[in-house]
Structures are given as C-alpha cells and as structure tokens.
Amino acid sequence: MTARRAGRQLHGGKVTYAVLILFTAGSLFPLLWTAVAASRNNTRLAQTPPPFWFGGNLLKNLGTAWTDANMGTALLNTTVVATTVAAGTVVFSTVAGFAFAKLRFRAKRLLLLLVIGTMMVPPQLGVVPLFMTIAELEWTDHLKAVILPTLVSAFGVFFMRQYLLRALPTELIEAARTDGANSWRVVWHVVFPAARPAMAVLGLLTFVQAWNDFFWPIIALTQNGSPTVQVALTGLGRGFIPDQSVIMAGALLGTLPLLIAFVLFGKQIVGGIMQGAVKG
C-alpha cells in the first residue's frame, strides 16, 4: 500500500488551481500593464480610468525608445556585463566555497566570518572609494568598471559553501587525490560536476541581478558612452513632460531578453534546482 501511494501521481484540487491562477495573474499583471501602456500615448495614460487593453502605438513607441535610448548598444553592453559577471561569480564562488567547505587551512573560520560580515555592509558605503579607484585607473565610462568589482560575491561564496558541504562527499575527493589528481583537477573533474545544480541557480540569480543593476552603473557609466540598459532608460524620462508610453516601451525592451532566456533555459534551471534538492 505504501509503495502504491509513493508511486501514485498527486493531483491538485480546485482550490489549488484557483490559488495558482490567482498568483500567476498577479505576477503577470505588471508585465501586461507595461505592454498596454507602451501601446498607448501619453494623453491616454493620463486619463481616468487608465486603459486596460492594447492600443495601436506599440511599434511606434518601441521604435522611439530604441532610437532615443540607443537600445541596441545598451542591450549588447548589458549582455556582456551580465554574462561576464555571472560566469565569474559562479566560477570564483564555487572554488572559494569548495575551499571553505572541504579544505583545511589556517584562520578558516575567521576568513569565513569576514566574508559573511561583508554581506552586512551596505554597498553604498563603498561607492566613494570605489569611484575614486576607477577614476584613478581611468576606467570611467568603461564596462570593466562595472564588471570587475562584481566578479565575486560574498553571497555566492556562502551559498556554494553550504551546498558543497552535503553534495560533495569527502571520500570522493580523497579517491581523486589517491588517483594522483592535484587540486585543480579535483576542482575541474569532481567539484564542478557535483556543484552543477547550485552553479546553475547562482548563475541565474547573478545574471538577473547584474542585468537589473542600476545603482553602480549609473555612477560609473554615462548614457552617451557605454550605457547598460538601466542607464540608457534614464534618458527616456527627460523633458518637461516625460512621455510615459515611450518609457514603458523602453522598459519592455529591457525586460524581453530576460523573458526569452527563461523560456529557453527554464527547464534546465528548474531541473538543476530539483536535482540539487534531491542531492541535499
């Protein structure tokens, strides 16, 4: 009886479906409203009640936003920044997490506490010295000014350390060393395969965060130089009466690549999360 119940597929009731539909509608409403506002004009958006269905200005507003915000360059720059930051954070955090989880060295606990302690410091406190550093290096308005300071994160190190504590058996590392593998071969052939689910989750979270980051890019970059999407969108709100429909069109252009990436790689990401849950 227990085996039969364990193998039986569970089905949700009407209440479950109703709750899921409600939460799905609530999650999709901001995106839907952005698309509706992008298809209208400024006059219609200022009226009461606001529009709740699409108009006929979507393509026009998208074209205006693409031209005024230099969106092509901004999307390319943001893709480079987000991809590089995500890849660097995943690699460095996995290596550091492995060291804190499985290796023995002096002041290990103290260093781990220092890494965790940096998560409690507001990032705004380091803006002035960081900007002075990149200005001294003449990196202002260059993408490396945004990429290099964020190539590794304390959260990523702590996240990978907690995952590898359980997902990576110490016996597996000892077996690899017995076969003559050095530390880097252990990392490449043992640690990375075992940490793949957590690396996928960390990469996704870091990519989305880097794509949506506004605070530091708006300080280090300019709209006319090498802007990211969030910096480029600030140029759409200028003027005595900002055109809200064009701003919404620009926001829609900046959101679509994330939606496309999730549609293409959503199954792999969810599969990695589930695989990590089973291993843990």
Buried (B, 14 or more C-beta within 10 A) or exposed (E): EEEEEEEEEEEEEEEEEEEEEEEEEEEEEEBEBBBBBBBBBBEBBEEEEEBEEBBEBBEBBBEBBBEBBBBEBBBEBBBBBBBBBBBBBBBBBBBBBBBBBBEEEEEEEEBBEEBBEBEEEEEEEBBEEBBEEBEEEEBBBBBBBBBBBBBBBBBBBBBBBBBBBEBBEEEBBEEBBEEEBEBEEBBEEBBBEBBBBBBBBBBBBBBBBBBBBEEBBBBBBBBEBBBBBBBBBBBBEEEEEEBBBBBBBBBBBBBEBBEEBEEEBEEEBEEBBEBBEEBE
